[in-house]
């Protein structure tokens, strides 16, 4: 699966991201999608889910080939930037897609993530759950004066059994990433790692591989780089 904040104009960028051969694609900042004609070899677009208030900028999730999406029965529309889905296919799982945006009352990007952990507590207790998307947060943005901190969110997810797969594979701590996923104003001197894929041991025990898109290839299309996780398809149903 892949998460990539496309920074708008997704329909003309779809052919590029689909070259990475996703089964499931999380796309923050995508306009409302009515139809996508591009296909990936023998794996056509199967289903599309989208949420948002601005038709030019929402959160899309797309499945390809043998995978399809259905809205999870636990979906709460009050969490405007969090989309829980059932991913059906050869290795089914529950996906919580994320596009963190400022809360309307507090202005905090992290608010929707904290609220989601509470609202979807029962869903997060399942073994085959993946959280993926643009979290718009990083431990370097924490400060003593902030009432909500990303490090606290990481602790909450950790207590529930979730690990950031990039950090797990690379063996690095949060704040020590060598592969940025976001370049503010497209500038390499303002690089951060704010896009994540989290999962539990049931999803990753057979193996997985993480890759981050290179700025020289993707920097003209978006200020975010695609973050890819290839799960071993022999992942057992637990």
C-alpha positions as CSV (number, residue, x, y, z in Angstrom):
1,X,0.0,0.0,0.0
2,X,1.0,3.6,-0.5
3,X,0.2,6.9,1.1
4,X,0.9,10.1,-0.9
5,X,-0.3,13.6,-0.3
6,X,-0.7,14.7,-3.9
7,X,-1.1,18.4,-3.3
8,X,-4.1,18.6,-5.6
9,X,-4.6,17.9,-9.3
10,X,-4.6,14.2,-8.6
11,X,-6.2,13.1,-11.8
12,X,-3.3,14.3,-13.8
13,X,-0.8,12.7,-11.3
14,X,-2.5,9.4,-11.0
15,X,-0.6,7.7,-13.8
16,X,2.7,8.6,-12.0
17,X,1.8,7.2,-8.6
18,X,0.1,4.1,-10.1
19,X,3.5,3.2,-11.7
20,X,4.5,2.2,-8.1
21,X,1.9,-0.6,-8.3
22,X,-0.3,0.0,-5.2
23,X,-3.0,-2.4,-4.2
24,X,-4.4,0.3,-1.9
25,X,-3.6,4.1,-2.2
26,X,-4.3,6.8,0.4
27,X,-4.3,10.2,-1.2
28,X,-4.7,13.3,1.1
29,X,-5.5,16.6,-0.7
30,X,-7.2,14.9,-3.6
31,X,-10.2,16.5,-5.3
32,X,-13.5,14.6,-5.3
33,X,-12.9,11.7,-7.6
34,X,-15.7,10.6,-9.9
35,X,-13.8,8.2,-12.2
36,X,-10.2,7.1,-12.9
37,X,-9.5,5.5,-16.2
38,X,-5.8,4.7,-15.7
39,X,-5.0,1.1,-14.9
40,X,-2.0,-0.7,-13.5
41,X,-1.3,-3.6,-15.9
42,X,-4.0,-6.1,-15.3
43,X,-5.0,-4.4,-12.1
44,X,-7.7,-1.7,-12.8
45,X,-9.1,0.8,-10.3
46,X,-11.6,-1.3,-8.4
47,X,-13.1,1.2,-5.9
48,X,-12.8,4.7,-4.6
49,X,-13.8,6.3,-1.3
50,X,-13.6,10.0,-0.7
51,X,-14.4,12.4,2.2
52,X,-14.2,16.2,2.4
53,X,-16.0,19.5,2.6
54,X,-14.2,21.2,-0.3
55,X,-14.6,19.3,-3.5
56,X,-11.1,20.4,-4.6
57,X,-9.3,19.1,-1.5
58,X,-10.3,16.0,0.5
59,X,-9.1,12.5,1.4
60,X,-9.3,9.8,-1.2
61,X,-8.6,6.1,-0.9
62,X,-8.4,3.9,-4.0
63,X,-8.1,0.2,-4.4
64,X,-6.8,-1.8,-7.4
65,X,-7.0,-5.2,-8.9
66,X,-8.3,-7.8,-6.4
67,X,-8.8,-5.3,-3.6
68,X,-12.0,-3.4,-2.9
69,X,-13.1,-0.9,-0.2
70,X,-16.2,-0.5,1.9
71,X,-16.9,2.1,4.5
72,X,-16.5,0.7,8.0
73,X,-19.6,0.6,10.0
74,X,-17.9,2.4,12.8
75,X,-17.3,5.5,10.6
76,X,-18.1,8.8,12.5
77,X,-18.4,11.7,10.1
78,X,-17.7,14.1,12.9
79,X,-14.0,13.1,12.5
80,X,-13.8,14.9,9.2
81,X,-10.3,13.9,8.2
82,X,-10.2,10.2,9.4
83,X,-11.7,7.5,7.2
84,X,-12.1,3.9,8.5
85,X,-12.5,1.3,5.7
86,X,-12.7,-2.4,5.3
87,X,-10.2,-3.5,2.7
88,X,-11.3,-6.7,1.1
89,X,-9.1,-9.0,-1.0
90,X,-6.5,-11.7,-0.8
91,X,-5.2,-10.3,2.6
92,X,-8.1,-8.3,4.1
93,X,-7.6,-5.7,6.8
94,X,-9.1,-2.6,8.3
95,X,-7.6,0.7,7.1
96,X,-7.8,4.0,9.0
97,X,-6.8,6.6,6.4
98,X,-5.6,9.9,7.8
99,X,-5.3,13.5,6.5
100,X,-4.7,15.6,9.6
101,X,-6.0,19.1,9.3
102,X,-6.3,21.9,11.9
103,X,-9.2,21.4,14.3
104,X,-11.9,24.1,13.8
105,X,-12.0,24.9,17.6
106,X,-8.4,24.4,18.7
107,X,-6.5,24.9,15.5
108,X,-4.4,21.8,16.4
109,X,-3.5,19.3,13.7
110,X,-3.1,16.6,16.3
111,X,-6.6,17.0,17.6
112,X,-8.3,14.7,15.0
113,X,-5.7,12.0,15.8
114,X,-6.3,12.1,19.5
115,X,-10.1,12.1,18.9
116,X,-9.8,9.2,16.5
117,X,-7.9,7.1,19.1
118,X,-10.8,7.6,21.5
119,X,-13.7,7.3,19.0
120,X,-12.2,4.2,17.3
121,X,-10.9,2.6,20.4
122,X,-12.7,-0.7,19.8
123,X,-11.6,-0.8,16.1
124,X,-8.0,-0.2,17.1
125,X,-8.1,-3.2,19.4
126,X,-8.3,-5.5,16.3
127,X,-5.2,-7.2,15.1
128,X,-5.4,-6.5,11.4
129,X,-5.6,-2.7,11.4
130,X,-3.4,-0.2,9.5
131,X,-3.2,3.6,10.0
132,X,-1.8,5.4,7.0
133,X,-1.7,8.9,5.7
134,X,-0.5,12.5,6.3
135,X,-0.3,13.0,10.1
136,X,1.1,16.5,9.8
137,X,2.9,15.9,13.0
138,X,6.4,15.0,14.2
139,X,8.1,14.9,17.6
140,X,10.3,17.9,16.6
141,X,7.1,20.0,16.5
142,X,6.3,19.2,20.2
143,X,7.0,21.9,22.8
144,X,6.4,22.1,26.6
145,X,3.7,24.6,26.1
146,X,1.6,22.4,23.8
147,X,-1.2,20.6,25.6
148,X,-1.2,17.8,23.0
149,X,2.1,16.3,21.9
150,X,2.9,13.9,19.1
151,X,5.1,11.9,21.5
152,X,2.0,11.2,23.6
153,X,0.0,10.1,20.6
154,X,2.9,7.7,19.7
155,X,2.7,6.3,23.2
156,X,-1.0,5.8,22.9
157,X,-0.6,3.9,19.6
158,X,2.3,1.9,21.1
159,X,0.1,0.8,24.0
160,X,-2.4,-0.4,21.5
161,X,0.3,-2.4,19.7
162,X,1.0,-0.2,16.8
163,X,4.4,0.6,15.4
164,X,5.5,3.0,12.7
165,X,6.7,0.6,10.0
166,X,9.3,3.0,8.7
167,X,10.9,3.4,12.1
168,X,10.7,-0.3,12.8
169,X,12.4,-1.3,9.6
170,X,15.1,1.3,9.7
171,X,15.7,0.8,13.4
172,X,15.6,4.5,14.2
173,X,13.8,6.6,16.7
174,X,11.2,9.3,15.9
175,X,13.3,12.4,15.1
176,X,16.2,10.4,13.6
177,X,14.7,9.7,10.2
178,X,17.1,9.8,7.2
179,X,14.2,9.9,4.6
180,X,11.9,13.0,4.8
181,X,8.4,12.6,3.5
182,X,7.6,16.4,3.4
183,X,9.5,19.4,2.1
184,X,8.0,22.7,3.2
185,X,7.8,25.0,0.2
186,X,9.5,22.2,-1.7
187,X,12.8,23.2,-0.1
188,X,15.3,20.5,1.0
189,X,16.4,22.6,3.9
190,X,12.9,22.4,5.4
191,X,12.4,18.6,5.3
192,X,10.4,16.5,7.8
193,X,9.0,13.0,8.2
194,X,5.3,13.5,8.8
195,X,3.6,10.7,6.7
196,X,3.3,7.4,8.4
197,X,2.1,3.8,8.1
198,X,1.3,2.1,11.5
199,X,0.4,-1.5,11.9
200,X,0.5,-4.3,14.5
201,X,2.6,-7.5,14.6
202,X,-0.2,-9.6,13.0
203,X,0.2,-7.6,9.8
204,X,3.9,-7.5,9.6
205,X,5.1,-10.9,11.1
206,X,5.7,-12.5,7.7
207,X,7.7,-9.5,6.5
208,X,7.4,-6.1,4.9
209,X,9.4,-3.5,3.0
210,X,9.3,0.3,3.3
211,X,10.3,2.8,0.7
212,X,10.2,6.6,0.6
213,X,10.0,8.4,-2.7
214,X,13.0,10.5,-3.8
215,X,12.7,14.3,-3.9
216,X,14.3,14.5,-7.3
217,X,11.6,12.4,-8.8
218,X,8.5,13.6,-6.9
219,X,9.4,17.1,-5.8
220,X,7.8,18.8,-8.8
221,X,4.5,16.9,-8.3
222,X,4.0,17.5,-4.6
223,X,5.7,18.7,-1.4
224,X,5.1,15.2,0.0
225,X,6.9,12.0,-1.1
226,X,5.1,8.7,-1.5
227,X,5.5,6.3,1.5
228,X,5.2,2.6,0.4
229,X,4.8,-0.5,2.4
230,X,4.9,-3.9,0.6
231,X,3.3,-6.4,3.0
232,X,4.2,-10.0,2.5
233,X,1.1,-11.4,0.9
234,X,1.5,-14.6,2.9
235,X,0.3,-12.6,5.9
236,X,-1.9,-15.0,7.9
237,X,-5.4,-14.2,8.9
238,X,-5.3,-13.7,12.7
